[in-house]
């Protein structure tokens, strides 16, 4: 990561540090997990609860699907210039069994990915200016293998 000031692009959506994780919520009545956090009403059709606990979500999971972003996404996405294509992974979290999308870390070769392989969450730089590095969660093969 950069030596610049680190600032999450979405404050409150993920933790940073040695073992970062996504921050979600869990319905106190039925146990359904949500990401991003839900605070209004449970979307489980069998539940009418409005009570949620903030919870750390699994930082590991299985690759559910993946693709490449070969074009520059539209605003408000901030893409570095010149634009370089990047990979996107859909990962099913180990405990919660929900699928969360995120970029793949730079250098992951899509040709080496296999649906079902173990993945882990990391925090990495999304964009930078002269003083600040905006961070977000990204996925990489477990163990940092590229």
NORNORCOR-V509022 format. One record per pair of residues at least 24 apart in sequence whose ideal C-beta (glycine too) atoms are under 7 Angstrom apart, sorted by sequence separation. I is the first residue (numbers start at 0). J is the second residue. D is the distance in whole Angstrom. If there is no record, write none. Layout:
BEGIN
((I J D) (I J D))
END
This chain:
BEGIN
((27 51 6) (32 56 7) (65 89 7) (116 140 6) (117 141 4) (26 51 6) (27 52 6) (64 89 4) (25 51 7) (62 88 6) (63 89 4) (24 51 4) (25 52 5) (63 90 6) (24 52 7) (62 90 6) (63 91 5) (90 118 5) (24 53 6) (25 54 5) (61 90 7) (24 54 6) (60 90 4) (61 91 5) (88 118 6) (22 53 6) (23 54 6) (60 91 5) (60 92 4) (107 139 6) (22 55 6) (23 56 5) (60 93 5) (104 137 5) (107 140 7) (59 93 5) (103 137 6) (20 55 4) (21 56 4) (57 92 4) (63 98 5) (101 136 5) (102 137 5) (103 138 6) (104 139 4) (20 56 6) (56 92 6) (57 93 4) (101 137 6) (103 139 7) (57 94 5) (101 138 5) (108 145 6) (20 58 4) (57 95 6) (107 145 5) (19 58 7) (56 95 6) (106 145 5) (18 58 6) (14 55 7) (67 109 6) (65 109 6) (65 112 5) (79 126 6) (90 138 5) (77 126 5) (62 112 6) (64 114 7) (88 138 4) (62 113 7) (63 114 7) (62 114 6) (62 115 6) (61 115 5) (62 116 5) (61 116 7) (61 117 6) (62 118 5) (61 118 7) (59 117 6) (60 118 6) (59 118 7) (59 119 5) (58 119 6) (58 120 4) (32 95 4) (34 97 7) (32 97 6) (34 99 6) (21 99 7) (59 141 6) (21 120 7) (20 120 7) (19 120 6) (19 121 7) (19 122 5) (15 122 5) (13 122 7) (21 136 6) (8 125 5) (19 136 7) (15 134 7) (0 123 7) (1 124 6) (13 136 5) (0 124 6) (3 127 6) (6 131 5) (8 133 4) (1 127 6) (4 130 6) (8 134 7) (9 135 7) (3 130 6) (4 131 5) (5 132 6) (6 133 6) (7 134 5) (8 135 5) (3 131 6) (4 132 7) (6 134 7) (3 132 4) (5 134 5) (1 132 4) (0 132 7))
END
